[in-house]
């Protein structure tokens, strides 16, 4: 019932909306997933997993760089975000792991490299633990899974009914707050970059179920500390690269050392002059790192 009180969500996501986009859709176990698949058909498959609320456009420069380098590159919108469905389900690790597994099956991609951002790192770490034979290499960009020091106001969203009231009824954590938090992911964005980013991010906010999905993800612990996730990745001894923005305000760079302690032999790259999305602020530098790592 709370779909109706979330301010700004007046539209319904369906196939007619997705038909206006350049990508494709796959009808999976929990709903329709919107995706784009590029690069040569014989190229090495790579899947890109975005973060908590930013849809797959956040991968624009990386998608372009990897497809140009000859990789068969997949990017998609997590359920509840972008142009994917917003089912009335619990948005925990299980739903996101199932979504990725179903999508890879639908596209007949048996084994892939995973490149993940922020909360996408939690999804990637859980996926490789459950399906180790389906993953060759792992790239983590500013991964979540550490203590983010969320403010009390955000923690209040975890309280049943109060969270819905704050997010929807009063709209205290609505459009402007979300957009401000997304802009904070940059270190020094240009005005043009901010306008483009805000405009594209805002589109998904019009569709019913977006805030419900974010709220459910928060309550399901998708942004909680979970060091066991990365400890298990380390035990699998998969080739792993870690990329971190020097001035990340969301997941502080100090956790890069913690990650390396949990995942020994990790190749580490610090990207200076960037925030939480270094691949977006310095795309050529990060793409070089990824292409070199994935081609080995």
RAHU-V255038 format. One record per residue. N is the residue number from 1. RES is the residue in one letter. OMEGA is omega in whole degrees, 0 to 359 (none if undefined). Layout:
N & RES & OMEGA
N & RES & OMEGA
//
This chain:
1 & X & 185
2 & X & 174
3 & X & 189
4 & X & 184
5 & X & 179
6 & X & 185
7 & X & 176
8 & X & 182
9 & X & 185
10 & X & 185
11 & X & 179
12 & X & 178
13 & X & 178
14 & X & 184
15 & X & 180
16 & X & 177
17 & X & 181
18 & X & 181
19 & X & 179
20 & X & 183
21 & X & 183
22 & X & 184
23 & X & 182
24 & X & 181
25 & X & 176
26 & X & 179
27 & X & 186
28 & X & 186
29 & X & 187
30 & X & 180
31 & X & 183
32 & X & 176
33 & X & 176
34 & X & 183
35 & X & 171
36 & X & 180
37 & X & 184
38 & X & 181
39 & X & 182
40 & X & 182
41 & X & 179
42 & X & 182
43 & X & 179
44 & X & 184
45 & X & 176
46 & X & 178
47 & X & 181
48 & X & 182
49 & X & 182
50 & X & 188
51 & X & 192
52 & X & 184
53 & X & 180
54 & X & 181
55 & X & 192
56 & X & 178
57 & X & 178
58 & X & 180
59 & X & 184
60 & X & 183
61 & X & 180
62 & X & 177
63 & X & 179
64 & X & 181
65 & X & 182
66 & X & 178
67 & X & 178
68 & X & 180
69 & X & 175
70 & X & 178
71 & X & 172
72 & X & 194
73 & X & 180
74 & X & 169
75 & X & 186
76 & X & 177
77 & X & 173
78 & X & 178
79 & X & 182
80 & X & 183
81 & X & 174
82 & X & 182
83 & X & 173
84 & X & 179
85 & X & 176
86 & X & 183
87 & X & 178
88 & X & 181
89 & X & 176
90 & X & 183
91 & X & 180
92 & X & 180
93 & X & 184
94 & X & 183
95 & X & 181
96 & X & 176
97 & X & 179
98 & X & 179
99 & X & 181
100 & X & 180
101 & X & 179
102 & X & 182
103 & X & 178
104 & X & 177
105 & X & 182
106 & X & 181
107 & X & 179
108 & X & 176
109 & X & 187
110 & X & 184
111 & X & 185
112 & X & 164
113 & X & 180
114 & X & 174
115 & X & 188
116 & X & 179
117 & X & 172
118 & X & 180
119 & X & 175
120 & X & 177
121 & X & 176
122 & X & 178
123 & X & 181
124 & X & 181
125 & X & 178
126 & X & 181
127 & X & 182
128 & X & 176
129 & X & 181
130 & X & 183
131 & X & 185
132 & X & 182
133 & X & 181
134 & X & 185
135 & X & 177
136 & X & 185
137 & X & 183
138 & X & 173
139 & X & 179
140 & X & 176
141 & X & 179
142 & X & 186
143 & X & 169
144 & X & 183
145 & X & 178
146 & X & 180
147 & X & 184
148 & X & 180
149 & X & 182
150 & X & 181
151 & X & 182
152 & X & 181
153 & X & 179
154 & X & 179
155 & X & 178
156 & X & 180
157 & X & 179
158 & X & 182
159 & X & 180
160 & X & 181
161 & X & 178
162 & X & 179
163 & X & 179
164 & X & 181
165 & X & 180
166 & X & 184
167 & X & 185
168 & X & 186
169 & X & 179
170 & X & 181
171 & X & 180
172 & X & 179
173 & X & 186
174 & X & 187
175 & X & 186
176 & X & 181
177 & X & 179
178 & X & 181
179 & X & 178
180 & X & 180
181 & X & 178
182 & X & 178
183 & X & 180
184 & X & 179
185 & X & 176
186 & X & 173
187 & X & 178
188 & X & 182
189 & X & 172
190 & X & 178
191 & X & 178
192 & X & 179
193 & X & 181
194 & X & 180
195 & X & 180
196 & X & 182
197 & X & 181
198 & X & 180
199 & X & 183
200 & X & 179
201 & X & 186
202 & X & 184
203 & X & 184
204 & X & 184
205 & X & 181
206 & X & 189
207 & X & 185
208 & X & 178
209 & X & 182
210 & X & 181
211 & X & 177
212 & X & 180
213 & X & 179
214 & X & 180
215 & X & 179
216 & X & 179
217 & X & 179
218 & X & 182
219 & X & 179
220 & X & 175
221 & X & 183
222 & X & 178
223 & X & 180
224 & X & 173
225 & X & 180
226 & X & 184
227 & X & 179
228 & X & 177
229 & X & 184
230 & X & 175
231 & X & 178
232 & X & 175
233 & X & 179
234 & X & 180
235 & X & 179
236 & X & 177
237 & X & 173
238 & X & 173
239 & X & 188
240 & X & 173
241 & X & 180
242 & X & 180
243 & X & 184
244 & X & 175
245 & X & 186
246 & X & 185
247 & X & 182
248 & X & 179
249 & X & 185
250 & X & 175
251 & X & 187
252 & X & 185
253 & X & 178
254 & X & 180
255 & X & 177
256 & X & 179
257 & X & 177
258 & X & 178
259 & X & 182
260 & X & 177
261 & X & 181
262 & X & 180
263 & X & 182
264 & X & 178
265 & X & 175
266 & X & 173
267 & X & 188
268 & X & 177
269 & X & 174
270 & X & 182
271 & X & 184
272 & X & 177
273 & X & 179
274 & X & 179
275 & X & 186
276 & X & 182
277 & X & 185
278 & X & 180
279 & X & 181
280 & X & 181
281 & X & 177
282 & X & 188
283 & X & 183
284 & X & 180
285 & X & 181
286 & X & 179
287 & X & 177
288 & X & 179
289 & X & 183
290 & X & 181
291 & X & 179
292 & X & 181
293 & X & 185
294 & X & 181
295 & X & 183
296 & X & none
//
